[in-house]
């Protein structure tokens, strides 16, 4: 126990983390499979998909700060942020199914259906995930304990990720029996039901403990505090580039394996077997997820020895280097391809965990500097940065594929289209990783400085409590 603050129980840390497991059942589909679903299953041309990704995801990003201000001003018997998990769980599940339902409509009707269902899904995702992210900022006032909570969050998020990578394509084959549109719909039903249950578990097992200073904060004050919060601006900008990197690379994997690696004949233990490309990509993703989980678990160790911002910077650079190297590999060099995947994936673990721990530090910094706390707005604006990166990465991938001549109706792509796929899997996303790392060179909140800020805030809160009692 430090500063008189009681550590969170393992049960509450797990309960909180299950909320991100629920989110990642769909977020990982969005990152890895959504572009492929819309071009090769649903039937949207790549250029039209790029425009849809940009328009819908920018709208989605704009909703985050609005939802943050709403959540900060929510008052209920369950707190400010927890009730949104209860209210939005079932709508989240329903829209998850509708989004992956392919209607029997013409090209224009299907495009409208995609716009409407995907936009609605992103809005309900915002309504549940902005309060969920803000909940980590008020679950405990202890900065290092929040880093541990963040580790639990991402460890369990990767359970959701692993589930998608292991089960999705196999569920599509099982439920579809040759009809992929039916298979995708029923796979979405299974994942939606699981997400609803997990969100409700998070609601039941967590509590809000950090109370903001008394008094109402005008919205313009909250916005001004955010825009003058230099640490937040730096990690927010890094997040845009980080997610553009992750989404471009992740979304390209199904294309890379289907058209460049292709089905492969593998010999193991004296037996030769043809492994389908989608199984190869599944194994590739799952191996990476195991290493990402390892990186996430070791995040606290790295943050204590290097510092949170320094560890984030180091591993983001390593992500970029290992990803760029993929371009120089021959399609038969599967062993080295896997090694580079493991390096990049391990590096994503600390980056992902420390990102959210750093955001909660910027919320503490804002309260320490301004005497006001708008946790949900800061976390919502952080999700805005994340989703801007998702929008940029997803739209650029689709536009790049279209520019290089990708056509989903072709069983074999042209050499030019294959070059676009290879570049989108390697050199293009690595640029974003390096840009994000460059911003973090200027991040000012070291571990030592955060200890002082935390002590100051605890003293202030005790003073507020004593004044309110008097």
DRENDO-1510 file (C-alpha; in Angstrom, 1 decimal, always signed):
<recs>
REC; n; res; u; v; w
REC; 1; UNK; +0.0; +0.0; +0.0 .
REC; 2; UNK; +1.4; +3.4; -1.0 .
REC; 3; UNK; +0.2; +6.8; -0.1 .
REC; 4; UNK; -2.6; +5.1; +1.9 .
REC; 5; UNK; -4.2; +3.8; -1.3 .
REC; 6; UNK; -5.5; +0.2; -1.2 .
REC; 7; UNK; -4.5; -1.9; -4.1 .
REC; 8; UNK; -7.2; -3.4; -6.3 .
REC; 9; UNK; -8.2; -7.0; -6.0 .
REC; 10; UNK; -7.3; -9.5; -8.7 .
REC; 11; UNK; -11.0; -10.1; -9.3 .
REC; 12; UNK; -11.7; -6.5; -10.1 .
REC; 13; UNK; -8.6; -6.3; -12.4 .
REC; 14; UNK; -9.9; -9.3; -14.3 .
REC; 15; UNK; -13.4; -8.0; -14.3 .
REC; 16; UNK; -12.3; -4.8; -15.8 .
REC; 17; UNK; -10.1; -6.5; -18.4 .
REC; 18; UNK; -13.0; -8.7; -19.6 .
REC; 19; UNK; -14.6; -5.5; -21.0 .
REC; 20; UNK; -11.7; -5.1; -23.4 .
REC; 21; UNK; -12.0; -8.8; -24.3 .
REC; 22; UNK; -15.6; -8.1; -25.3 .
REC; 23; UNK; -14.6; -5.0; -27.4 .
REC; 24; UNK; -11.7; -6.9; -29.1 .
REC; 25; UNK; -14.0; -9.6; -30.4 .
REC; 26; UNK; -15.1; -6.9; -32.9 .
REC; 27; UNK; -12.2; -4.5; -32.9 .
REC; 28; UNK; -9.9; -7.2; -34.2 .
REC; 29; UNK; -12.4; -8.1; -36.9 .
REC; 30; UNK; -12.4; -4.4; -37.8 .
REC; 31; UNK; -8.6; -4.2; -37.9 .
REC; 32; UNK; -7.8; -7.5; -39.7 .
REC; 33; UNK; -10.8; -8.8; -41.5 .
REC; 34; UNK; -13.2; -5.9; -42.2 .
REC; 35; UNK; -11.7; -4.7; -45.5 .
REC; 36; UNK; -11.4; -8.3; -46.7 .
REC; 37; UNK; -15.1; -8.9; -45.7 .
REC; 38; UNK; -16.3; -5.9; -47.5 .
REC; 39; UNK; -14.3; -6.4; -50.7 .
REC; 40; UNK; -14.3; -10.2; -51.1 .
REC; 41; UNK; -17.5; -11.3; -49.3 .
REC; 42; UNK; -19.9; -8.4; -49.2 .
REC; 43; UNK; -18.9; -7.1; -52.7 .
REC; 44; UNK; -17.8; -3.5; -52.3 .
REC; 45; UNK; -15.1; -2.2; -54.8 .
REC; 46; UNK; -11.8; -1.2; -53.1 .
REC; 47; UNK; -12.0; +2.5; -54.0 .
REC; 48; UNK; -15.6; +2.8; -52.7 .
REC; 49; UNK; -14.5; +1.0; -49.6 .
REC; 50; UNK; -11.7; +3.4; -49.0 .
REC; 51; UNK; -14.1; +6.4; -49.1 .
REC; 52; UNK; -16.6; +4.6; -46.8 .
REC; 53; UNK; -13.8; +3.8; -44.3 .
REC; 54; UNK; -12.7; +7.4; -44.2 .
REC; 55; UNK; -16.2; +9.0; -43.9 .
REC; 56; UNK; -17.6; +6.6; -41.4 .
REC; 57; UNK; -14.5; +6.4; -39.2 .
REC; 58; UNK; -14.0; +10.2; -39.1 .
REC; 59; UNK; -17.7; +10.5; -38.0 .
REC; 60; UNK; -17.0; +7.8; -35.4 .
REC; 61; UNK; -13.9; +9.7; -34.2 .
REC; 62; UNK; -15.9; +13.0; -33.9 .
REC; 63; UNK; -18.4; +11.2; -31.6 .
REC; 64; UNK; -15.8; +10.3; -29.0 .
REC; 65; UNK; -15.2; +13.7; -27.4 .
REC; 66; UNK; -19.0; +14.3; -27.4 .
REC; 67; UNK; -19.5; +11.0; -25.7 .
REC; 68; UNK; -16.7; +11.9; -23.3 .
REC; 69; UNK; -18.5; +15.1; -22.2 .
REC; 70; UNK; -21.8; +13.2; -21.8 .
REC; 71; UNK; -20.1; +10.5; -19.7 .
REC; 72; UNK; -18.3; +13.1; -17.5 .
REC; 73; UNK; -21.7; +14.6; -16.7 .
REC; 74; UNK; -23.6; +11.4; -16.1 .
REC; 75; UNK; -24.7; +10.8; -12.6 .
REC; 76; UNK; -26.3; +7.6; -11.5 .
REC; 77; UNK; -26.4; +5.2; -8.6 .
REC; 78; UNK; -23.7; +3.1; -10.4 .
REC; 79; UNK; -21.4; +6.1; -11.0 .
REC; 80; UNK; -20.5; +8.1; -14.1 .
REC; 81; UNK; -19.0; +5.5; -16.4 .
REC; 82; UNK; -20.1; +2.0; -15.3 .
REC; 83; UNK; -23.8; +2.4; -16.2 .
REC; 84; UNK; -23.0; +2.8; -19.9 .
REC; 85; UNK; -21.8; -0.8; -19.9 .
REC; 86; UNK; -25.2; -1.9; -18.7 .
REC; 87; UNK; -27.2; +0.3; -21.1 .
REC; 88; UNK; -25.3; -0.4; -24.3 .
REC; 89; UNK; -24.3; -4.1; -24.1 .
REC; 90; UNK; -27.4; -5.5; -25.8 .
REC; 91; UNK; -27.6; -2.9; -28.6 .
REC; 92; UNK; -23.9; -3.6; -29.2 .
REC; 93; UNK; -24.6; -7.3; -29.8 .
REC; 94; UNK; -27.6; -6.6; -32.1 .
REC; 95; UNK; -25.7; -4.2; -34.3 .
REC; 96; UNK; -22.7; -6.6; -34.4 .
REC; 97; UNK; -24.9; -9.2; -36.2 .
REC; 98; UNK; -26.6; -6.7; -38.6 .
REC; 99; UNK; -23.2; -5.3; -39.7 .
REC; 100; UNK; -22.1; -8.7; -40.9 .
REC; 101; UNK; -25.4; -9.6; -42.5 .
REC; 102; UNK; -25.2; -9.4; -46.4 .
REC; 103; UNK; -28.6; -8.4; -47.7 .
REC; 104; UNK; -30.0; -9.5; -51.1 .
REC; 105; UNK; -29.8; -6.0; -52.6 .
REC; 106; UNK; -28.2; -4.4; -55.7 .
REC; 107; UNK; -24.8; -2.6; -55.5 .
REC; 108; UNK; -26.2; +0.7; -54.4 .
REC; 109; UNK; -28.5; -0.9; -51.8 .
REC; 110; UNK; -25.7; -3.0; -50.3 .
REC; 111; UNK; -23.4; +0.1; -50.1 .
REC; 112; UNK; -26.1; +2.0; -48.2 .
REC; 113; UNK; -26.6; -1.0; -45.9 .
REC; 114; UNK; -22.9; -1.1; -45.2 .
REC; 115; UNK; -22.8; +2.7; -44.5 .
REC; 116; UNK; -25.8; +2.6; -42.1 .
REC; 117; UNK; -24.9; -0.6; -40.2 .
REC; 118; UNK; -21.2; +0.2; -39.9 .
REC; 119; UNK; -21.9; +3.8; -38.8 .
REC; 120; UNK; -24.5; +2.6; -36.2 .
REC; 121; UNK; -22.0; -0.1; -34.9 .
REC; 122; UNK; -19.2; +2.5; -34.5 .
REC; 123; UNK; -21.6; +4.8; -32.6 .
REC; 124; UNK; -22.6; +2.1; -30.1 .
REC; 125; UNK; -19.0; +1.0; -29.8 .
REC; 126; UNK; -18.2; +4.6; -28.9 .
REC; 127; UNK; -21.0; +4.8; -26.4 .
REC; 128; UNK; -19.7; +1.8; -24.5 .
REC; 129; UNK; -16.0; +2.1; -24.9 .
REC; 130; UNK; -15.5; +5.8; -24.0 .
REC; 131; UNK; -17.0; +5.3; -20.5 .
REC; 132; UNK; -15.2; +1.9; -20.3 .
REC; 133; UNK; -11.8; +3.6; -21.0 .
REC; 134; UNK; -12.6; +6.4; -18.6 .
REC; 135; UNK; -13.4; +3.9; -15.9 .
REC; 136; UNK; -9.7; +2.9; -15.7 .
REC; 137; UNK; -8.9; +6.5; -14.7 .
REC; 138; UNK; -11.3; +6.4; -11.7 .
REC; 139; UNK; -11.0; +2.8; -10.6 .
REC; 140; UNK; -8.0; +3.7; -8.4 .
REC; 141; UNK; -5.9; +6.9; -7.8 .
REC; 142; UNK; -2.6; +4.9; -7.8 .
REC; 143; UNK; -0.8; +5.5; -11.1 .
REC; 144; UNK; +1.3; +2.3; -11.0 .
REC; 145; UNK; -1.7; +0.2; -10.0 .
REC; 146; UNK; -3.4; +1.6; -13.1 .
REC; 147; UNK; -0.5; +0.4; -15.1 .
REC; 148; UNK; -1.2; -3.1; -13.7 .
REC; 149; UNK; -4.9; -2.7; -14.5 .
REC; 150; UNK; -3.9; -1.7; -18.0 .
REC; 151; UNK; -1.8; -4.9; -18.2 .
REC; 152; UNK; -4.8; -7.0; -17.2 .
REC; 153; UNK; -6.9; -5.1; -19.7 .
REC; 154; UNK; -4.6; -5.9; -22.6 .
REC; 155; UNK; -3.9; -9.4; -21.5 .
REC; 156; UNK; -7.6; -10.1; -21.6 .
REC; 157; UNK; -8.0; -8.0; -24.7 .
REC; 158; UNK; -5.6; -10.4; -26.4 .
REC; 159; UNK; -7.8; -13.3; -25.2 .
REC; 160; UNK; -10.5; -11.7; -27.3 .
REC; 161; UNK; -8.0; -11.1; -30.1 .
REC; 162; UNK; -6.8; -14.7; -30.0 .
REC; 163; UNK; -10.4; -16.0; -30.1 .
REC; 164; UNK; -11.1; -14.1; -33.3 .
REC; 165; UNK; -7.8; -15.3; -34.9 .
REC; 166; UNK; -8.4; -18.9; -33.9 .
REC; 167; UNK; -12.1; -19.2; -34.5 .
REC; 168; UNK; -13.4; -16.7; -37.0 .
REC; 169; UNK; -12.4; -18.3; -40.3 .
REC; 170; UNK; -13.2; -21.8; -39.0 .
REC; 171; UNK; -16.6; -20.7; -37.8 .
REC; 172; UNK; -17.3; -19.1; -41.2 .
REC; 173; UNK; -16.5; -22.5; -42.8 .
REC; 174; UNK; -18.5; -24.5; -40.2 .
REC; 175; UNK; -21.6; -22.3; -40.3 .
REC; 176; UNK; -21.5; -21.5; -44.0 .
REC; 177; UNK; -20.8; -24.9; -45.4 .
REC; 178; UNK; -19.5; -23.2; -48.6 .
REC; 179; UNK; -21.7; -20.1; -48.3 .
REC; 180; UNK; -19.4; -17.5; -46.8 .
REC; 181; UNK; -22.1; -14.9; -46.4 .
REC; 182; UNK; -24.1; -17.2; -44.1 .
REC; 183; UNK; -21.0; -18.2; -42.3 .
REC; 184; UNK; -20.0; -14.6; -41.5 .
REC; 185; UNK; -23.4; -13.8; -40.2 .
REC; 186; UNK; -23.6; -16.7; -37.8 .
REC; 187; UNK; -20.0; -16.2; -36.6 .
REC; 188; UNK; -21.1; -12.6; -35.8 .
REC; 189; UNK; -24.0; -14.0; -33.7 .
REC; 190; UNK; -21.6; -16.1; -31.6 .
REC; 191; UNK; -19.2; -13.2; -31.0 .
REC; 192; UNK; -22.1; -10.8; -30.3 .
REC; 193; UNK; -23.5; -13.0; -27.5 .
REC; 194; UNK; -20.1; -13.4; -25.9 .
REC; 195; UNK; -19.5; -9.6; -26.0 .
REC; 196; UNK; -22.8; -8.9; -24.3 .
REC; 197; UNK; -22.1; -11.3; -21.4 .
REC; 198; UNK; -18.5; -10.0; -20.9 .
REC; 199; UNK; -19.6; -6.3; -20.8 .
REC; 200; UNK; -22.2; -7.2; -18.1 .
REC; 201; UNK; -19.5; -9.0; -16.1 .
REC; 202; UNK; -17.3; -5.8; -16.2 .
REC; 203; UNK; -20.3; -3.7; -15.0 .
REC; 204; UNK; -20.9; -6.1; -12.1 .
REC; 205; UNK; -17.3; -6.5; -10.8 .
REC; 206; UNK; -15.9; -2.9; -11.0 .
REC; 207; UNK; -16.3; +0.2; -8.9 .
REC; 208; UNK; -15.5; +3.9; -9.3 .
REC; 209; UNK; -13.3; +5.3; -6.5 .
REC; 210; UNK; -11.8; +8.6; -7.7 .
REC; 211; UNK; -14.2; +11.5; -7.3 .
REC; 212; UNK; -13.6; +14.7; -9.3 .
REC; 213; UNK; -13.2; +18.0; -7.5 .
REC; 214; UNK; -16.6; +19.5; -6.5 .
REC; 215; UNK; -18.3; +22.0; -8.8 .
REC; 216; UNK; -19.4; +22.0; -12.4 .
REC; 217; UNK; -16.9; +22.2; -15.2 .
REC; 218; UNK; -18.1; +24.3; -18.2 .
REC; 219; UNK; -17.6; +22.4; -21.4 .
REC; 220; UNK; -15.3; +25.1; -22.8 .
REC; 221; UNK; -13.0; +24.8; -19.8 .
REC; 222; UNK; -12.7; +21.0; -20.4 .
REC; 223; UNK; -11.9; +21.6; -24.1 .
REC; 224; UNK; -9.4; +24.3; -23.3 .
REC; 225; UNK; -7.7; +22.1; -20.7 .
REC; 226; UNK; -7.5; +19.3; -23.3 .
REC; 227; UNK; -6.0; +21.5; -26.0 .
REC; 228; UNK; -3.4; +23.0; -23.7 .
REC; 229; UNK; -2.4; +19.6; -22.3 .
REC; 230; UNK; +0.9; +19.1; -24.1 .
REC; 231; UNK; +1.5; +15.6; -22.9 .
REC; 232; UNK; -1.9; +14.5; -24.1 .
REC; 233; UNK; -1.3; +16.2; -27.5 .
REC; 234; UNK; +2.0; +14.2; -28.0 .
REC; 235; UNK; +0.6; +10.8; -27.0 .
REC; 236; UNK; -2.6; +11.6; -29.0 .
REC; 237; UNK; -0.6; +12.3; -32.1 .
REC; 238; UNK; +1.5; +9.2; -31.5 .
REC; 239; UNK; -1.7; +7.2; -31.2 .
REC; 240; UNK; -2.9; +8.4; -34.6 .
REC; 241; UNK; +0.3; +7.1; -36.3 .
REC; 242; UNK; +0.4; +4.0; -34.1 .
REC; 243; UNK; -3.1; +2.9; -35.1 .
REC; 244; UNK; -2.6; +3.8; -38.8 .
REC; 245; UNK; +0.4; +1.4; -38.6 .
REC; 246; UNK; -1.5; -1.4; -36.9 .
REC; 247; UNK; -4.6; -1.1; -39.1 .
REC; 248; UNK; -2.8; -0.9; -42.4 .
REC; 249; UNK; -0.6; -3.8; -41.6 .
REC; 250; UNK; -3.3; -5.9; -39.9 .
REC; 251; UNK; -5.9; -5.4; -42.6 .
REC; 252; UNK; -3.4; -6.4; -45.3 .
REC; 253; UNK; -2.7; -9.8; -43.8 .
REC; 254; UNK; -5.7; -11.6; -45.3 .
REC; 255; UNK; -4.8; -10.2; -48.8 .
REC; 256; UNK; -1.0; -10.9; -48.3 .
REC; 257; UNK; -1.6; -14.6; -47.5 .
REC; 258; UNK; -4.4; -15.2; -50.0 .
REC; 259; UNK; -2.6; -13.7; -53.0 .
REC; 260; UNK; +1.1; -13.6; -52.2 .
REC; 261; UNK; +1.8; -16.5; -49.8 .
REC; 262; UNK; -1.2; -18.6; -51.1 .
REC; 263; UNK; -1.9; -22.2; -50.1 .
REC; 264; UNK; +1.3; -24.0; -49.1 .
REC; 265; UNK; +2.5; -27.6; -49.0 .
REC; 266; UNK; +4.0; -28.1; -45.6 .
REC; 267; UNK; +6.0; -31.2; -44.5 .
REC; 268; UNK; +6.0; -32.1; -40.8 .
REC; 269; UNK; +7.1; -35.3; -39.2 .
REC; 270; UNK; +7.4; -37.1; -42.5 .
REC; 271; UNK; +3.9; -36.1; -43.6 .
REC; 272; UNK; +3.0; -33.6; -46.4 .
REC; 273; UNK; -0.1; -31.5; -46.1 .
REC; 274; UNK; -1.5; -28.6; -48.1 .
REC; 275; UNK; -2.4; -25.8; -45.7 .
REC; 276; UNK; -5.0; -23.3; -46.9 .
REC; 277; UNK; -3.9; -19.6; -47.0 .
REC; 278; UNK; -6.6; -18.6; -44.5 .
REC; 279; UNK; -5.3; -21.2; -42.0 .
REC; 280; UNK; -1.8; -20.0; -42.6 .
REC; 281; UNK; -2.8; -16.4; -41.8 .
REC; 282; UNK; -4.7; -17.6; -38.8 .
REC; 283; UNK; -1.6; -19.4; -37.4 .
REC; 284; UNK; +0.5; -16.3; -38.3 .
REC; 285; UNK; -1.9; -14.1; -36.3 .
REC; 286; UNK; -2.2; -16.4; -33.4 .
REC; 287; UNK; +1.6; -16.8; -33.0 .
REC; 288; UNK; +1.8; -13.0; -33.0 .
REC; 289; UNK; -0.9; -12.7; -30.4 .
REC; 290; UNK; +0.9; -15.0; -28.0 .
REC; 291; UNK; +4.0; -12.8; -28.2 .
REC; 292; UNK; +1.9; -9.6; -28.0 .
REC; 293; UNK; +0.4; -11.0; -24.8 .
REC; 294; UNK; +3.9; -11.7; -23.5 .
REC; 295; UNK; +4.9; -8.1; -24.2 .
REC; 296; UNK; +1.8; -6.8; -22.5 .
REC; 297; UNK; +2.5; -8.9; -19.4 .
REC; 298; UNK; +6.0; -7.5; -19.2 .
REC; 299; UNK; +4.9; -3.9; -19.7 .
REC; 300; UNK; +5.2; -3.0; -16.0 .
REC; 301; UNK; +8.7; -4.4; -15.9 .
REC; 302; UNK; +9.7; -2.3; -19.0 .
REC; 303; UNK; +8.0; +0.8; -17.6 .
REC; 304; UNK; +9.8; +0.6; -14.3 .
REC; 305; UNK; +13.2; +0.2; -15.9 .
REC; 306; UNK; +12.9; +2.4; -18.9 .
REC; 307; UNK; +10.0; +4.7; -18.0 .
REC; 308; UNK; +6.6; +4.6; -19.6 .
REC; 309; UNK; +7.2; +7.0; -22.5 .
REC; 310; UNK; +10.7; +5.7; -23.1 .
REC; 311; UNK; +9.5; +2.1; -23.3 .
REC; 312; UNK; +6.6; +3.1; -25.6 .
REC; 313; UNK; +9.1; +4.9; -27.9 .
REC; 314; UNK; +11.6; +2.0; -28.0 .
REC; 315; UNK; +9.0; -0.6; -28.9 .
REC; 316; UNK; +7.2; +1.5; -31.5 .
REC; 317; UNK; +10.6; +1.9; -33.3 .
REC; 318; UNK; +11.1; -1.9; -33.1 .
REC; 319; UNK; +7.6; -2.4; -34.6 .
REC; 320; UNK; +8.6; -0.2; -37.6 .
REC; 321; UNK; +11.9; -1.9; -38.2 .
REC; 322; UNK; +10.6; -5.5; -38.1 .
REC; 323; UNK; +7.6; -4.6; -40.3 .
REC; 324; UNK; +9.7; -2.8; -42.9 .
REC; 325; UNK; +11.9; -5.8; -43.2 .
REC; 326; UNK; +9.0; -8.0; -44.5 .
REC; 327; UNK; +9.2; -6.3; -47.9 .
REC; 328; UNK; +12.6; -7.8; -48.6 .
REC; 329; UNK; +11.5; -11.4; -47.9 .
REC; 330; UNK; +10.9; -14.0; -50.6 .
REC; 331; UNK; +7.4; -15.7; -50.5 .
REC; 332; UNK; +9.0; -19.0; -49.6 .
REC; 333; UNK; +10.9; -17.7; -46.6 .
REC; 334; UNK; +8.1; -18.5; -44.1 .
REC; 335; UNK; +10.4; -19.0; -41.2 .
REC; 336; UNK; +11.9; -15.5; -41.3 .
REC; 337; UNK; +8.4; -14.1; -42.0 .
REC; 338; UNK; +7.2; -15.7; -38.7 .
REC; 339; UNK; +10.3; -14.4; -36.8 .
REC; 340; UNK; +9.6; -10.8; -37.9 .
REC; 341; UNK; +5.9; -11.3; -37.0 .
REC; 342; UNK; +6.9; -12.4; -33.5 .
REC; 343; UNK; +9.2; -9.4; -33.0 .
REC; 344; UNK; +6.7; -6.9; -34.2 .
REC; 345; UNK; +3.9; -8.5; -32.2 .
REC; 346; UNK; +5.9; -8.6; -29.0 .
REC; 347; UNK; +6.6; -4.9; -29.5 .
REC; 348; UNK; +2.9; -4.1; -29.9 .
REC; 349; UNK; +2.2; -5.5; -26.4 .
REC; 350; UNK; +4.0; -2.8; -24.4 .
REC; 351; UNK; +3.0; -0.1; -26.9 .
REC; 352; UNK; -0.7; -0.9; -26.4 .
REC; 353; UNK; -0.6; -1.3; -22.6 .
REC; 354; UNK; +1.6; +1.8; -22.0 .
REC; 355; UNK; -0.5; +4.0; -24.3 .
REC; 356; UNK; -3.5; +3.8; -22.0 .
REC; 357; UNK; -1.5; +4.1; -18.8 .
REC; 358; UNK; +0.1; +7.2; -20.3 .
REC; 359; UNK; -3.3; +8.6; -21.1 .
REC; 360; UNK; -4.5; +8.3; -17.5 .
REC; 361; UNK; -1.3; +10.1; -16.5 .
REC; 362; UNK; -2.2; +13.0; -18.7 .
REC; 363; UNK; -5.6; +13.1; -16.9 .
REC; 364; UNK; -3.8; +13.4; -13.6 .
REC; 365; UNK; -1.5; +16.0; -15.1 .
REC; 366; UNK; -4.6; +18.0; -16.3 .
REC; 367; UNK; -6.2; +17.9; -12.8 .
REC; 368; UNK; -2.9; +18.8; -11.2 .
REC; 369; UNK; -2.3; +21.8; -13.5 .
REC; 370; UNK; -5.9; +23.1; -13.8 .
REC; 371; UNK; -7.7; +21.9; -10.6 .
REC; 372; UNK; -10.4; +20.3; -12.8 .
REC; 373; UNK; -10.8; +16.7; -13.9 .
REC; 374; UNK; -12.5; +15.6; -17.1 .
REC; 375; UNK; -11.4; +11.9; -17.3 .
REC; 376; UNK; -13.9; +10.8; -19.8 .
REC; 377; UNK; -13.2; +13.7; -22.2 .
REC; 378; UNK; -9.5; +13.0; -22.1 .
REC; 379; UNK; -10.1; +9.2; -22.7 .
REC; 380; UNK; -12.7; +10.0; -25.4 .
REC; 381; UNK; -10.3; +12.4; -27.1 .
REC; 382; UNK; -7.7; +9.6; -26.9 .
REC; 383; UNK; -10.2; +7.3; -28.6 .
REC; 384; UNK; -10.7; +10.0; -31.2 .
REC; 385; UNK; -7.0; +9.9; -31.9 .
REC; 386; UNK; -7.1; +6.1; -32.0 .
REC; 387; UNK; -10.0; +6.1; -34.4 .
REC; 388; UNK; -8.4; +8.8; -36.6 .
REC; 389; UNK; -5.5; +6.4; -37.0 .
REC; 390; UNK; -7.9; +3.5; -37.7 .
REC; 391; UNK; -9.6; +5.7; -40.4 .
REC; 392; UNK; -6.4; +6.7; -42.0 .
REC; 393; UNK; -4.9; +3.2; -42.0 .
REC; 394; UNK; -8.1; +1.6; -43.3 .
REC; 395; UNK; -8.8; +4.2; -46.0 .
REC; 396; UNK; -5.2; +4.3; -47.2 .
REC; 397; UNK; -5.0; +0.5; -47.5 .
REC; 398; UNK; -8.2; +0.4; -49.7 .
REC; 399; UNK; -7.1; +3.3; -51.8 .
REC; 400; UNK; -3.6; +1.9; -52.3 .
REC; 401; UNK; -5.0; -1.5; -53.3 .
REC; 402; UNK; -7.3; +0.3; -55.8 .
REC; 403; UNK; -4.4; +2.4; -57.1 .
REC; 404; UNK; -2.2; -0.7; -57.7 .
REC; 405; UNK; -5.1; -2.4; -59.6 .
REC; 406; UNK; -6.5; -4.8; -57.0 .
REC; 407; UNK; -9.7; -6.6; -58.1 .
REC; 408; UNK; -11.5; -9.0; -55.7 .
REC; 409; UNK; -13.0; -10.8; -58.7 .
REC; 410; UNK; -9.6; -12.0; -59.9 .
REC; 411; UNK; -8.3; -15.3; -58.6 .
REC; 412; UNK; -4.8; -14.1; -59.3 .
REC; 413; UNK; -3.7; -10.5; -59.0 .
REC; 414; UNK; -1.4; -8.7; -61.4 .
REC; 415; UNK; +2.3; -8.2; -60.5 .
REC; 416; UNK; +1.5; -4.5; -59.9 .
REC; 417; UNK; -1.4; -5.4; -57.5 .
REC; 418; UNK; +0.9; -7.9; -55.7 .
REC; 419; UNK; +3.5; -5.1; -55.2 .
REC; 420; UNK; +0.8; -2.9; -53.7 .
REC; 421; UNK; -0.2; -5.7; -51.3 .
REC; 422; UNK; +3.5; -6.3; -50.3 .
REC; 423; UNK; +4.1; -2.6; -49.8 .
REC; 424; UNK; +1.0; -2.2; -47.7 .
REC; 425; UNK; +2.2; -5.1; -45.5 .
REC; 426; UNK; +5.6; -3.6; -44.9 .
REC; 427; UNK; +7.1; -0.3; -45.9 .
REC; 428; UNK; +4.0; +1.8; -45.9 .
REC; 429; UNK; +2.8; +1.0; -42.4 .
REC; 430; UNK; +6.4; +1.2; -41.0 .
REC; 431; UNK; +6.5; +4.9; -41.9 .
REC; 432; UNK; +3.6; +5.6; -39.4 .
REC; 433; UNK; +5.4; +3.7; -36.6 .
REC; 434; UNK; +8.5; +5.9; -37.0 .
REC; 435; UNK; +6.4; +9.1; -37.1 .
REC; 436; UNK; +4.6; +8.1; -33.8 .
REC; 437; UNK; +8.0; +7.3; -32.2 .
REC; 438; UNK; +9.3; +10.7; -33.3 .
REC; 439; UNK; +6.6; +12.6; -31.4 .
REC; 440; UNK; +7.3; +10.7; -28.2 .
REC; 441; UNK; +10.8; +12.0; -28.1 .
REC; 442; UNK; +9.3; +15.2; -26.7 .
REC; 443; UNK; +6.9; +13.7; -24.1 .
REC; 444; UNK; +7.6; +15.3; -20.7 .
REC; 445; UNK; +5.9; +13.2; -18.0 .
REC; 446; UNK; +8.6; +10.8; -16.6 .
REC; 447; UNK; +7.8; +8.2; -14.0 .
REC; 448; UNK; +9.5; +10.4; -11.3 .
REC; 449; UNK; +7.4; +13.4; -12.2 .
REC; 450; UNK; +4.2; +11.4; -12.1 .
REC; 451; UNK; +5.0; +10.2; -8.5 .
REC; 452; UNK; +5.2; +13.9; -7.4 .
REC; 453; UNK; +2.0; +14.7; -9.3 .
REC; 454; UNK; +0.2; +11.8; -7.7 .
REC; 455; UNK; +1.3; +12.8; -4.2 .
REC; 456; UNK; +0.2; +16.3; -4.8 .
REC; 457; UNK; -3.2; +15.2; -6.0 .
REC; 458; UNK; -3.8; +12.8; -3.0 .
REC; 459; UNK; -3.0; +15.7; -0.7 .
REC; 460; UNK; -5.4; +18.0; -2.5 .
REC; 461; UNK; -8.2; +15.4; -2.4 .
REC; 462; UNK; -7.8; +14.9; +1.3 .
REC; 463; UNK; -8.1; +18.6; +1.7 .
REC; 464; UNK; -11.3; +18.7; -0.4 .
REC; 465; UNK; -12.7; +15.9; +1.8 .
REC; 466; UNK; -11.9; +17.7; +5.0 .
REC; 467; UNK; -13.4; +20.9; +3.7 .
REC; 468; UNK; -16.6; +19.1; +2.7 .
REC; 469; UNK; -16.9; +17.5; +6.1 .
REC; 470; UNK; -16.6; +20.9; +7.8 .
</recs>
